[in-house]
Amino acid sequence: MHTCSLGPHSPGAPLDLPHLICSSAGPGSAAVGRRVTLLRTVHFLASPAVIGVMASSPHLNSDWMSMLCPQLWDLPLHHLSIPGSRDTMTYCLSRKSPISHSESRLLKVLGKVLPCVTLPMVLRWSITQTLDVTEQLDAGVRYLDLCIAHMPGGSEKNLHFVHKVYSTALVEDTLTDISEWLQKHPQEVIILACRHFEDMTPHLHEYLVTCIQNIFGDMLCPRGEVPTLRQLWAHGQQVLVSYEHEGSVRRHRELWPGVPCWWADQVNTEALISYLERMKSCGRPGGLFAAGVNLTGHLTYVLAHLSRSLSQVTLAGLPMLTAWVREQCPGSGSRCTNIIAGDFVGAGSFVCDVIALNWKLLRS
């Protein structure tokens, strides 16, 4: 039977990233001893000192899945704790972009009448990430929230990302960057949540799916039962594509139905946490799902707080959000969490906190 313990650490020595070292327990080992070892491991890995070191050195998380204890390799992905970024691509929103078609008529009118005032205001409340996509992956993010659009006036097949305004980055280029990162990290697995699909025709959906197939190839995990890490590694698969377009999902085995997301749509931290707790009380979905610990400013709130920004609101609520995240537990229980997605994933210890929840699974 495998047990997991920490490698040696001398008191007073510089604290390095802890990792689980697996060994075989001898026939005379007592079960209670194994349980004490696991609990000590869990408590150490989840300690503020360890999380602080990991948070200050985000590259230490670049291969966190391969560093999990082998006892966790046989759990399906929807029973693990997986960090995600909400509106992953907003770090590259264009300062010259028109307001998105899907936004309110009032905001689009303001964008045309007072563009010099409106666009900076919109950007302050639209940018949810500051790390680029490969930096997010290096930091440990494994769920990427990709809102995709065909920008008005753009060339026929140039797809962009969108969150109130459009990105400078093209979808095909970004998917290529992600594929190249995965080739350097062959045991890391990501979930690409493709959604929103603004102004996307059936032809553009087929073009996008073809891009996904060509770029990721055999890395794609076909639709079926939610796999374990061990199963994915055995087949060289690293990518699950969640695609919120039923027609495309029906036509292509490489696509999974859209991952359910708990988005509170609240600007108040207490209201956000109350919403998440209410959703937990209703029971978790059966497969992969995401809980969003992100705040949202509606237009009326933004117009009443012109000097504020989403980053200011998020950072102010970070202590309360951090406390909520650290209380969560992954697994198969009805109140268990799975993917936890947030804004400004490079701030604080968010990614490390979500990863550390996996050690709670060793208690059972």
N, C-alpha and C positions, 0 to 999 in steps of 0.2 A: 504494500500500500504506500502511496506517495504522501509525504508530508512536506510542508513548505516552511522554510525558515530563512532568516536574513543572513547574509554573509557577515563575517566578523567586522566589528567596528570598535576601535579603541576609544575609551573615554578621553575627551579632550581633543581628539583628532578631527580634522575638517570633515564635515558631514557630506558624503557624496550621495548620489541618487541610489536609494536602496533597491535591490531587486531580489526576487524570490529564487532561492536555490532549492531545487527539489532533490530529495534523497529517499531511499527506501528504508522504511522502518523495519527493524529486525523483529523476529518472531516474539521476542520478549518485551517489546515496547508496549507500554500501557496506553489504552485509549485516552485516558485522562491526560497523559503527558502530551499526546499528539494535539489534543484540544487546546491545552495551555499554550503550546507553541504557536498554533494558528491564531489564537486570540492575541497573543503578544505581537505577532506579525501584523495583524490588522490594526491594532492600536498604534503601533509604531509608524506604519505607513500612512495612517490617517492623521498623524500628529501635526500640529501647526509648524514645527521645525522642518519636518520633511517636506510638507506641502510648500512651505516658503522657499526652500532650496529649489524644488522643481519649478515653481512659478518664476523664480528669478533666472532660470536657465531653461527656456522653453524648448530648446533643441533636445533636451533630455527625454522629451515625450515623443520624439519622432518615430520611435519603434516600440511604443508602449504595448501594443497588442502582442507582439512576439515575446515580450517580457512577462506576460501574465503567467501565473502558475499553471502547469499542465492540467490541474484539476478544473480549470475554467475553459480549457480548449474544447471541451465536449458539451458546453452549454450553447443553445441556440442564441444567435445575436440579439434576439428580442428579450433575453433574460440577462444580458450584460448592461453595464452603464456606459453610455457612449456620448462623448461631448460633441456638440454641434454648434454651428454658427447660423444665426438668423440673417437672411438677406446677405449671403456670403460676399457678393460682388459689389457692395455699395462703396467700397474704398476707391473705386474708379468711376464714380458717376461724373458725367460730363458737365462742366460749368457753362457750356454753350448749348446744352440740350433743351429741346422744348419740353413742356410739361406733358406727362404721359396722358394718353387718350382716356385711360380709366379713372383719372382723377376727377374731382368735382368741377362742375361748370364754373363756380366762383373762382376756384384756384386757377383754372385755365384763363379766365378773363383777366385776373390780376397779373398772370404771367405775361399777357400781351400788352396790358396797359402800363404796368409798372415793373418791367422785367429786371431793372437794376436793383429793385428792392425785393421782389418776389423770389427770384431764383436763389440768392444767398440764403433767404429765410428757409426755402424748401430744402436746400442742401443741408442746413444745420439740423433738420429733423428727418432727413432721408439717409444720411450716412450712418450706418450701424456698425461698420467695421473699419479698422485702420490698418490691420495686417493684410497683405495680399494673400492670394489663395495658397501659394506654396508655404508662406510663413504660417498660415493657419494650420496647414497639415503638419508642418514641423512642430508646432505648438501642441499637437495631439488631437486636433479637431478631426472627426471622422464622419460627420454628417454635414453635407454642404447643401444649403438652401438656395436653389438657382431659379430665380424668376426670369423668364425668357420672353422676349418680344421681338417683333419685326418693327424697326423704327420707321415712322413715316418719312418718306423721301430717301430712305436708304436703298442700296442696291438690292436686287431681288432676293439674294440668299445670304445677305449679311445680317445675322441675328445678333442681338445685343441683350444685355441684362437690364432689368428695369426695377426701380423703386421710386415712384413719383416722377423721376426723370430717368434718362437712359444712360447706359455706361459707355465709356470709351472702348472698353474691351469687347472683343467679338467672342461669341460662344465657342466657335470651332478652335480658336487659338487657346482659350482657357482650358477646354477639354484636353488639348494636346499637352499643355503644361501639367495638368493633373496626371495624365498617363505617364509622362516622363518622370514625375516624382514617384509614382508607384513602382516603376521599373527599378528605382534605386532603393525601394523599401518593399521587397517582395512578400513580406508576411503581414503587411498592413492592409486593412480592408476598409473601404469607404462606401457610404451610401450617398448617391447623388439624387437629390430630390428636385426633379424638374417639374416646374409648375407655373401657374399664372397664365402663361401662353397668350400674351396680348397680340392681337392682329395676326394670329397664326392660321394660315389656311391648311387644308389637308395636305397639299403639296409641300408646304414648309415643314409640317410634321414628319412627312416621309424623308425629307432632306435631313432634318435634325437626327432622326433615328439612324439613318445611313451613316451620318458623321459619327455617332456614338459607336456603331458597330465597327466602322473602319478604324477608329482611333483606339478603342479598347480591345477589340478582337476577343481572344480567348480569356481575357481578364474578366469578362462579363459572366455573372452568375445567372443562369436562366431561372425563370419563375418556378416556384414550387414550395416545398416546406422551407421554413426559415432555417438556413444552414448554421452549422457550428464553425468555429475557426479551423478546427482540424479538417473538416470536410472541404472547406474552401482551399486550404493549403494543399490538400491532396490533389486537387484538380487545377491548381495554379490560378484560382479565381480570386479577384480582389475588389470587384465593383458590383454593387447592387444598384440598379437604376429604378427609382420610384418615379413614375410618369403619370401625371394627372390628366390623361386623355384616354378615355375608355377605348375608343376605336383603335388607337395605336397599340394599346396594351393587348387587345384581342389579336392583332395581326402579328405581333412580335413576341416570341418567348423570352427574349432578353429583357423585356420590360416588366416591372412589377407594378401593381396598382399603387396609387398615391398613398404615402405613409400618412396616417391620421396625425393631425397636429393640434395641440391644445394652445391656441393663441388667445390670450385674455383680452387684447385690444383695450388696455387700460394704461393710463398715465400715472396712476397712484400705486405705489408698491404694495400697500396693504390690500388693496382691491385685487391686484394681480395674484398675490399669495392665496387670498380667499378663493378666487376662481380656481386655482390649481388644486387646492384642497377639496373643493366641491367636485371637481372632475375625478379626483382620486376616489372619492367616496362612491362614485357611480361605477367604479371598476375599470380597469385598464382594458384597452383593445386586445384582441387575441394575438396579433403579430407585432411587428415593429411599430413604434409610435413615438412621437416627439412631444415633450412638454417645453413650452417656451417661457423662459424667465426674462422676457423682454418687455419693455414699456413702449407705449404708442401714444403719440400726441396728435389728437384730432385738430382739424383746422381751426375750430373755435378756440381751443386751448392755445394753439400756436399764435393766433392773432392777438390773444390777450396777454401773451408772454413773449413779445418780439425779441427780447434780449437773451432769452434762454435757448438752449439747444438740447437735443436728445442725449448727447454725451454728458451734459451737466446733470440732467435728470437721472440718467442711469447710474452715474458715479455716486450721486447722493443716496440712491437706494441700494447700492452694492452691499453694505454690511447686512441688511435684512435679507437680501436675495442670497447672499453667501450662506447665511445661517440656515435658510430653507433648504438649499442644495445639500448641505452637509448632513441634514436629517433624513435624506431620502435613502431608499434601499432598492437595489435591482433584484430581479428574480421573477418567479412565476406567480407570486401573490397578487391578489386583486388590487392592492394599493401600491404595488411596486412601480417604479419608474424604469424607463429604458433610455431613449435618447433625451438629453437635456440640452436645449439650444438657447444661446444667449447672444446679446449684442456686445460689441467691444470685447471679444474673447481674449484679447491680449492684456486686458486690465485685471488686476487682482489675481486671484488664484483659481478662477472659475474652471478652467480646463482640468487642472490638477485635482480640484475637489471632485469633479465628476468621475475622473478616472479612479480616484481613491475609493469611491463607493464600491468598486468591484471586490475589494478585499473583504467586504462584509459577507460576500457569498461564501467565503471560506469558513464561516462560523457554523454552517449547517452540514 
